[in-house]
Structures are given as C-alpha cells and as structure tokens.
Amino acid sequence: MNSKINYKVEDFLRDDEFICYALNIPSEAYLKWESLLRECSALTNKTEKAKAILTGEDMVYTIEPEESNELKKSIFASLSIEC
C-alpha cells in the first residue's frame, strides 16, 4: 500500500509534488497524483481539503503566519519563482 495513505491534510500541504498537482501544474508529479488518486480513493477527502486550502477555497482552515510563509516559499520554489 502506498505510504501516502496515512497522510494528513498538513502532509499534503508540505508535499511539493502534491502542490504541483493541486495547482494544476503540468508535470510528471501531476500524472503521478492523478494515477494514485484513481487507485486509492481513500485519499480523496484529504486531498480535496488540501487542494481547497492551496487554492484559497477553504476559508476556515488557518495556519500560523510562519507556517504560511514556509508554505508560500515551498510553492514558489516548486514553481521556480523568486519570493
């Protein structure tokens, strides 16, 4: 079984490959996540929650400012953007 089955929402938010998938960035990671989620529907609720957080659709979830900055840096690094 895939090790990601035990992931929490926060784990997805720290996974660079998942971030690429969640933000619809074409890559091998995107295709990998598409395949994984087809095979393991048990991850769907958690990944949908994480995607909503990353895209700003989830207005309830809050993180500390420091964690928010780290997440932004991680996303920008995945996208090769200077912050």
Long-range contacts (C-beta under 8 A, 24 or more apart in sequence): 2-36, 2-39, 2-40, 4-36, 4-40, 4-43, 5-40, 5-42, 5-43, 7-43, 7-46, 8-46, 9-46, 9-49, 9-50, 9-53, 9-61, 12-46, 12-47, 12-50, 13-50, 13-53, 13-54, 13-71, 14-71, 14-74, 16-74, 16-77, 16-78, 18-47, 18-50, 19-54, 19-74, 19-75, 19-78, 20-78, 22-47, 22-50, 22-51, 22-54, 22-55, 23-54, 23-55, 23-75, 23-79, 25-78, 25-79
